[in-house]
Amino acid sequence: MSAVYKRELSGYFNSAIAYVVLAVYFFFSGFFFYFYCFIGDSTSLSYVFANMFYIVMFIIPVLTMKTFSEEKKQKTDQALLTSPTSLIEIVLGKFFGALTIYALCCGIFLIYAIVISVFAKPQWSVVLCTLIGIFLLGAALIAINIFISSLTESMVVAAVVGMGVGLVIDTMDYFISIIPVKWISFVMEKINFLDYYKNFTYGILSIVDVVFYLSAAGLFLFLTTRVLERHRWS
């Protein structure tokens, strides 16, 4: 797994993807931080975190679009699938490569909290819980988008579909309110990603919320291995 991880991580920094993702994330987080905390005279990062979801929704598909799509397009997927590395190690290596870039993005919030602490005492419990929440939410979205990337050889298709999934997650509350069938709306409530995220923004670290995101990530990583296994024997 370590070989795939190092290869994936170096691939991000050898191309423009890592720099573009980090630049976009830092720019918008800095803008929201300046607008809500300095202009709005607030010591809370809650609004910054809330608005950053929309940025995360678009940058993660860009970050993950090449994980398997590029392998297929360049015909290097067969060499990868026939290597001594197991499928789960391949998937995990690519997953942790993307997750590392995303973790670097999230780390900027610690700097913002330190800046706030110079002028006032921030709510560290809320800051740290929300940071954990946005990290876990991102991990689940990365797993979903890696799965999408494994289904196509077009990076553009993988990115667009991933952004579409993000929009569906963002508008889940609306769909729940208009669906008349109770059992369908009940199921949708149970898989509403943003509902599980809300507790983190209140400074509440719930094991249920943590398990949900880890389970979602695990499920889509498992599905990705199944797609690769089918591709290996096709």
C-alpha positions as CSV (number, residue, x, y, z in Angstrom):
1,M,0.0,0.0,0.0
2,S,2.8,2.4,0.8
3,A,4.2,2.2,-2.7
4,V,0.8,3.1,-4.2
5,Y,0.4,5.9,-1.6
6,K,3.8,7.4,-2.4
7,R,3.1,7.1,-6.1
8,E,-0.3,8.8,-5.8
9,L,1.0,11.6,-3.5
10,S,3.9,12.4,-5.8
11,G,1.5,12.3,-8.7
12,Y,-0.6,15.1,-7.1
13,F,2.5,17.3,-6.5
14,N,4.1,16.6,-9.9
15,S,0.9,17.8,-11.6
16,A,-1.0,21.0,-10.9
17,I,-3.9,19.3,-9.1
18,A,-2.5,19.5,-5.5
19,Y,-1.5,23.2,-5.9
20,V,-4.8,24.2,-7.5
21,V,-6.9,22.4,-4.9
22,L,-4.8,23.8,-2.0
23,A,-4.9,27.3,-3.6
24,V,-8.7,27.3,-4.1
25,Y,-9.3,25.9,-0.6
26,F,-7.0,28.4,1.1
27,F,-8.4,31.3,-1.0
28,F,-12.1,30.7,-0.2
29,S,-11.5,29.7,3.5
30,G,-9.4,32.9,3.9
31,F,-12.1,34.9,2.3
32,F,-14.8,33.5,4.5
33,F,-12.6,33.9,7.6
34,Y,-11.9,37.5,6.8
35,F,-15.6,38.2,6.0
36,Y,-17.2,36.5,8.9
37,C,-14.6,36.9,11.6
38,F,-12.9,40.2,10.8
39,I,-15.6,42.2,9.0
40,G,-18.4,40.4,11.0
41,D,-16.4,40.9,14.3
42,S,-17.0,37.2,15.4
43,T,-14.8,34.7,17.2
44,S,-16.8,31.8,15.8
45,L,-15.6,29.8,12.8
46,S,-19.0,28.1,12.3
47,Y,-20.1,30.2,9.3
48,V,-16.7,29.6,7.7
49,F,-17.0,25.9,8.1
50,A,-20.6,26.0,6.8
51,N,-19.7,27.9,3.7
52,M,-16.7,25.7,3.0
53,F,-18.9,22.7,2.4
54,Y,-19.8,24.1,-1.0
55,I,-16.1,24.5,-1.9
56,V,-15.4,20.9,-0.7
57,M,-18.2,19.7,-2.8
58,F,-16.4,20.9,-5.9
59,I,-12.7,20.4,-5.1
60,I,-13.0,16.8,-4.0
61,P,-14.2,15.6,-7.4
62,V,-11.3,17.5,-9.0
63,L,-8.9,15.9,-6.5
64,T,-10.1,12.3,-7.1
65,M,-11.1,12.4,-10.8
66,K,-7.8,11.0,-12.0
67,T,-7.4,8.2,-9.4
68,F,-8.6,5.4,-11.6
69,S,-9.9,7.2,-14.7
70,E,-6.4,8.3,-15.7
71,E,-5.1,4.8,-15.2
72,K,-7.7,3.5,-17.6
73,K,-7.2,6.2,-20.1
74,Q,-3.4,5.7,-20.2
75,K,-3.8,1.9,-20.2
76,T,-1.7,1.5,-17.0
77,D,-4.6,0.0,-15.1
78,Q,-3.7,-3.6,-16.2
79,A,-0.1,-3.2,-14.9
80,L,-1.5,-1.9,-11.6
81,L,-4.1,-4.7,-11.3
82,T,-1.6,-7.4,-12.0
83,S,1.0,-6.2,-9.6
84,P,1.7,-8.1,-6.4
85,T,-0.2,-5.4,-4.4
86,S,-3.7,-6.5,-3.4
87,L,-6.8,-4.6,-4.7
88,I,-7.7,-3.3,-1.3
89,E,-4.1,-2.0,-0.9
90,I,-4.3,-0.3,-4.2
91,V,-7.6,1.4,-3.3
92,L,-6.4,2.4,0.2
93,G,-3.2,3.8,-1.2
94,K,-5.1,6.0,-3.6
95,F,-7.6,6.9,-0.9
96,F,-5.0,8.0,1.6
97,G,-3.1,9.9,-1.0
98,A,-6.2,12.1,-1.7
99,L,-7.0,12.2,2.0
100,T,-3.5,13.6,2.8
101,I,-4.0,16.5,0.4
102,Y,-7.5,17.1,1.9
103,A,-6.0,17.0,5.4
104,L,-3.5,19.7,4.4
105,C,-6.4,21.8,3.2
106,C,-8.3,21.4,6.5
107,G,-5.2,22.2,8.6
108,I,-5.6,25.9,7.7
109,F,-8.5,26.1,10.2
110,L,-6.1,25.5,13.1
111,I,-4.1,28.6,11.9
112,Y,-7.4,30.6,11.8
113,A,-8.2,29.5,15.4
114,I,-4.7,30.5,16.5
115,V,-5.2,34.0,14.9
116,I,-8.5,34.4,16.7
117,S,-6.9,33.4,20.0
118,V,-4.6,36.4,19.8
119,F,-7.7,38.7,20.1
120,A,-10.2,36.6,22.0
121,K,-10.7,33.1,23.4
122,P,-12.1,30.8,20.7
123,Q,-14.4,27.9,21.4
124,W,-11.8,25.2,21.0
125,S,-14.3,22.4,21.5
126,V,-16.4,23.7,18.7
127,V,-13.4,24.4,16.5
128,L,-11.8,20.9,17.0
129,C,-15.1,19.0,16.7
130,T,-16.1,20.9,13.5
131,L,-12.6,20.2,12.1
132,I,-13.1,16.5,12.8
133,G,-16.5,16.7,11.2
134,I,-15.4,18.4,8.0
135,F,-12.5,15.9,7.8
136,L,-14.7,12.9,8.1
137,L,-17.2,14.3,5.7
138,G,-14.4,14.9,3.2
139,A,-13.1,11.3,3.7
140,A,-16.5,9.9,2.9
141,L,-16.9,12.1,-0.2
142,I,-13.4,11.1,-1.3
143,A,-14.3,7.4,-1.1
144,I,-17.5,8.1,-3.1
145,N,-15.6,10.0,-5.8
146,I,-12.9,7.3,-6.0
147,F,-15.7,4.8,-6.6
148,I,-17.1,7.1,-9.4
149,S,-13.6,7.4,-10.9
150,S,-13.3,3.6,-11.0
151,L,-16.4,3.4,-13.2
152,T,-15.2,5.6,-16.1
153,E,-12.0,6.4,-18.0
154,S,-13.0,10.0,-18.5
155,M,-11.7,12.4,-15.8
156,V,-14.2,15.0,-16.8
157,V,-17.1,12.6,-16.4
158,A,-15.8,11.5,-13.0
159,A,-15.5,15.1,-11.9
160,V,-19.0,16.2,-13.2
161,V,-20.7,13.1,-11.7
162,G,-18.9,13.7,-8.4
163,M,-20.1,17.3,-8.3
164,G,-23.6,16.1,-9.1
165,V,-23.5,13.8,-6.1
166,G,-22.3,16.7,-4.0
167,L,-25.3,18.7,-5.1
168,V,-27.7,15.9,-4.3
169,I,-26.2,15.6,-0.8
170,D,-26.5,19.4,-0.3
171,T,-30.2,19.4,-1.4
172,M,-31.2,16.2,0.5
173,D,-33.3,18.1,2.9
174,Y,-35.4,19.5,0.1
175,F,-36.0,16.1,-1.5
176,I,-36.9,14.7,1.9
177,S,-39.6,17.4,2.4
178,I,-41.2,16.8,-1.0
179,I,-41.2,13.0,-1.2
180,P,-44.7,11.7,-0.1
181,V,-43.7,8.1,0.5
182,K,-42.8,7.9,4.2
183,W,-40.4,5.0,4.1
184,I,-38.4,6.6,1.3
185,S,-38.1,9.9,3.2
186,F,-37.2,7.9,6.3
187,V,-34.3,6.1,4.5
188,M,-33.1,9.4,3.0
189,E,-33.1,11.0,6.5
190,K,-30.9,8.2,7.8
191,I,-28.3,8.7,5.0
192,N,-28.4,12.5,5.0
193,F,-24.7,13.4,5.2
194,L,-25.3,17.0,6.4
195,D,-27.5,15.9,9.4
196,Y,-24.6,13.9,10.8
197,Y,-22.3,16.9,10.3
198,K,-24.5,19.3,12.3
199,N,-23.6,17.8,15.7
200,F,-19.9,18.5,15.0
201,T,-20.6,22.2,14.5
202,Y,-22.2,22.4,17.9
203,G,-19.1,21.0,19.5
204,I,-20.7,17.5,20.0
205,L,-18.5,14.5,19.2
206,S,-21.0,11.7,18.7
207,I,-19.8,8.1,18.1
208,V,-22.9,7.7,15.8
209,D,-21.8,10.5,13.5
210,V,-18.2,9.2,13.4
211,V,-19.3,5.7,12.6
212,F,-21.6,6.9,9.9
213,Y,-18.9,8.7,8.0
214,L,-16.4,5.9,8.5
215,S,-19.0,3.3,7.4
216,A,-19.8,5.4,4.3
217,A,-16.2,5.6,3.4
218,G,-15.6,1.9,4.0
219,L,-18.6,0.9,1.9
220,F,-17.6,2.9,-1.2
221,L,-13.9,1.7,-0.9
222,F,-15.3,-1.9,-0.7
223,L,-17.4,-1.2,-3.8
224,T,-14.4,0.2,-5.6
225,T,-12.4,-3.0,-4.9
226,R,-15.3,-5.0,-6.4
227,V,-15.3,-2.9,-9.5
228,L,-11.6,-3.4,-9.9
229,E,-11.9,-7.2,-9.3
230,R,-14.5,-7.4,-12.0
231,H,-12.3,-5.4,-14.3
232,R,-9.3,-7.6,-13.5
233,W,-11.1,-10.7,-14.7
234,S,-12.9,-9.2,-17.7
